[in-house]
Amino acid sequence: MNVDQHLKVAQWHIEQARLHALGGHSCGCPLNEHYKKIIEEVESGMIKEELSCDTDQE
């Protein structure tokens, strides 16, 4: 993905999070191994550049 595409995906996820915070919303996004890895990196403060995005990992 290019920069614009990453920003659009991030914007979509932020809006989903906002709707979750309001309550009564479920986007159906699975918490797979790829997302778990991302969450762990954010929580550890060690966000690193990835050379490929493989969202098909489960």
Secondary structure, DSSP 8 states (H G I E B T S, - for coil): --HHHHHHHHHHHHHHHHHHHHSS--------HHHHHHHHHHHHT-----S---TT--
